[in-house]
Amino acid sequence: VNLSTGVGSSVLEIVNIAENITNQNIPYEFNLRREGDPASLISSFQKAQKLFNWAPKYSMEDIVRSMWNIYRMEGQ
């Protein structure tokens, strides 16, 4: 069962979100897609919704911000 937002995000979008939340530059480089990698993958939460009446309520920004706050607290 997938627990997801059902909305796709690129790696670059996640990097940009993380940079905005952390106020830090994250080094990255662009490379070609590896052989066999799909152009995109987007998870569906329909099975979780059907079985457990579950639906996403947090955005990718919420998730990254939550994890950043946890990592910051652990580093203190």
ZAKE-743995 format. One line per field, with one value per residue: residue number from 1; y, x, z of N, C-alpha, C in turn. Coordinates in Angstrom, 2 decimals. Atoms other than C-alpha are relative to their C-alpha. Layout:
# ZAKE-743995
n <- (NUM|...)
n.v <- (Y|...)
n.u <- (X|...)
n.w <- (Z|...)
ca.v <- (Y|...)
ca.u <- (X|...)
ca.w <- (Z|...)
c.v <- (Y|...)
c.u <- (X|...)
c.w <- (Z|...)
This chain:
# ZAKE-743995
n <- (1|2|3|4|5|6|7|8|9|10|11|12|13|14|15|16|17|18|19|20|21|22|23|24|25|26|27|28|29|30|31|32|33|34|35|36|37|38|39|40|41|42|43|44|45|46|47|48|49|50|51|52|53|54|55|56|57|58|59|60|61|62|63|64|65|66|67|68|69|70|71|72|73|74|75|76)
n.v <- (-1.17|-1.23|-1.22|-1.05|-1.13|0.19|-1.07|0.21|-1.08|0.33|-0.12|-1.43|-0.66|0.33|-0.75|-1.40|-0.08|0.17|-1.20|-1.09|0.28|0.03|-1.18|0.49|0.49|1.44|0.23|1.06|-0.07|0.66|1.14|0.68|1.08|1.30|0.95|0.73|-0.88|-0.56|-1.47|-0.49|0.95|-0.69|0.98|-0.22|0.37|0.48|1.24|-0.39|-0.69|1.02|0.92|-0.63|-1.34|-0.89|-0.98|-0.86|-1.32|-0.83|-0.27|0.33|-1.02|0.36|1.19|-0.38|-0.89|0.84|0.76|-0.95|-0.35|1.15|0.06|-1.13|0.29|1.07|-0.53|-0.95)
n.u <- (0.86|-0.77|0.47|-0.63|0.88|0.57|-0.53|-1.41|-0.97|-1.32|-1.08|-0.34|1.03|-0.26|-1.20|0.40|0.80|-0.92|-0.83|0.83|0.33|-1.21|-0.82|-1.33|-0.18|-0.24|-0.69|0.54|-0.40|0.93|-0.52|0.98|0.74|-0.65|0.70|1.06|0.78|1.18|0.04|0.61|0.72|0.88|0.69|1.43|0.45|1.38|0.21|0.06|1.28|1.05|-0.10|-0.11|0.59|-1.14|-0.27|-1.12|0.38|-1.20|-0.69|-1.42|-0.63|0.27|-0.77|-1.41|-0.14|0.10|-1.25|-1.07|0.15|-0.48|-1.46|-0.57|0.11|-0.95|-1.35|-0.25)
n.w <- (0.00|0.07|-0.66|0.79|0.31|1.32|0.85|0.25|-0.20|0.54|-0.97|-0.07|-0.81|-1.40|-0.39|-0.17|-1.23|-1.13|-0.09|-0.54|-1.40|-0.82|0.28|0.34|1.36|0.10|1.27|0.84|1.40|0.92|0.73|0.84|-0.66|0.13|0.86|-0.69|-0.88|0.64|0.08|-1.23|-0.84|-0.94|-0.83|-0.22|-1.34|0.13|-0.76|-1.42|-0.18|0.06|-1.13|-1.31|0.06|-0.19|1.05|-0.39|-0.49|-0.08|1.27|-0.01|-0.83|-1.39|-0.33|-0.08|-1.16|-1.18|-0.15|-0.29|-1.42|-0.78|0.10|-0.74|-1.43|-0.33|0.06|-1.09)
ca.v <- (0.00|3.36|6.41|9.35|12.69|11.38|14.38|13.95|16.04|16.17|15.82|19.47|20.56|18.73|20.29|23.75|23.12|21.91|24.91|27.32|25.63|25.21|28.49|26.47|25.77|22.10|21.18|19.10|18.31|17.31|13.91|11.85|9.42|5.97|3.20|1.64|4.59|5.64|9.23|9.63|7.68|8.91|6.84|6.45|6.40|4.97|1.55|3.15|5.32|2.31|0.05|2.56|5.68|7.39|10.55|12.78|15.98|17.26|18.88|18.11|21.40|20.32|16.98|18.47|21.20|18.58|16.46|19.52|20.49|16.97|16.98|20.42|19.29|16.14|18.24|20.42)
ca.u <- (0.00|1.46|1.10|1.74|0.40|-0.37|1.51|4.89|7.93|11.23|14.50|15.25|11.92|12.75|16.23|14.69|12.16|14.92|17.12|14.27|13.41|16.99|18.35|21.32|22.65|22.59|25.20|23.90|24.74|22.64|23.25|21.57|18.91|20.29|19.41|16.12|15.00|11.43|10.73|8.51|6.98|3.99|2.63|-1.10|-2.74|-6.03|-5.54|-4.85|-7.91|-10.04|-8.74|-8.19|-10.09|-6.68|-5.91|-2.83|-2.99|0.59|2.38|5.95|6.95|5.29|7.11|10.55|10.02|8.99|12.07|14.35|12.97|13.66|17.24|17.87|16.63|18.79|21.86|21.50)
ca.w <- (0.00|-1.01|1.19|-1.08|-2.17|-5.63|-7.02|-8.66|-7.80|-9.62|-7.75|-8.61|-7.12|-3.89|-3.81|-4.28|-1.51|0.82|0.00|0.75|4.05|5.28|3.89|2.63|-0.83|-1.74|-4.35|-7.24|-10.83|-13.80|-15.35|-18.01|-16.90|-16.24|-18.66|-17.63|-15.47|-16.25|-17.27|-14.23|-11.36|-9.40|-6.57|-6.01|-2.59|-3.93|-2.30|1.11|0.63|-0.24|2.55|5.35|4.30|4.20|2.26|2.19|4.21|4.03|1.11|0.11|1.73|4.99|4.91|4.20|6.83|9.41|8.77|8.80|12.22|13.52|12.20|13.68|17.11|16.98|16.21|19.29)
c.v <- (1.23|1.10|1.14|1.15|-0.21|1.06|-0.23|1.23|-0.44|0.13|1.47|0.76|-0.27|0.73|1.45|0.20|-0.08|1.22|1.16|-0.19|0.11|1.26|-0.39|-0.41|-1.49|-0.24|-1.18|0.17|-0.76|-1.12|-0.57|-1.06|-1.32|-0.91|-0.77|0.85|0.53|1.53|0.59|-1.16|0.81|-1.05|0.38|-0.46|-0.59|-1.27|0.31|0.70|-1.01|-0.89|0.68|1.37|1.07|0.96|0.89|1.33|0.93|0.17|-0.43|1.01|-0.30|-1.16|0.35|0.89|-0.81|-0.76|0.93|0.39|-1.13|-0.07|1.13|-0.27|-1.08|0.51|0.95|-0.65)
c.u <- (0.90|-0.68|0.73|-0.98|-0.71|0.44|1.50|0.83|1.32|1.03|0.37|-1.03|0.22|1.23|-0.36|-0.83|0.92|0.89|-0.78|-0.27|1.24|0.84|1.45|0.02|0.32|0.67|-0.63|0.56|-1.03|0.73|-1.10|-0.72|0.73|-0.83|-1.02|-0.82|-1.21|0.06|-0.63|-0.69|-0.85|-0.82|-1.48|-0.37|-1.40|-0.27|-0.11|-1.32|-1.14|0.01|-0.13|-0.66|1.07|0.12|1.14|-0.51|1.19|0.61|1.45|0.76|-0.19|0.90|1.48|0.23|-0.04|1.30|1.17|-0.05|0.50|1.51|0.66|-0.03|1.00|1.42|0.33|0.62)
c.w <- (0.00|0.79|-0.68|-0.18|-1.32|-0.98|-0.16|0.26|-0.61|1.11|0.17|0.81|1.49|0.51|0.25|1.27|1.22|0.18|0.61|1.49|0.89|-0.12|-0.26|-1.47|0.05|-1.35|-0.76|-1.40|-0.82|-0.72|-0.87|0.83|-0.23|-0.91|0.82|0.94|-0.75|-0.01|1.25|0.72|0.98|0.71|0.16|1.41|-0.02|0.82|1.49|0.29|0.06|1.25|1.36|0.09|0.25|-1.17|0.47|0.54|0.12|-1.39|0.11|0.85|1.48|0.45|0.15|1.22|1.30|0.24|0.33|1.49|0.89|-0.03|0.77|1.49|0.42|0.04|1.13|1.20)
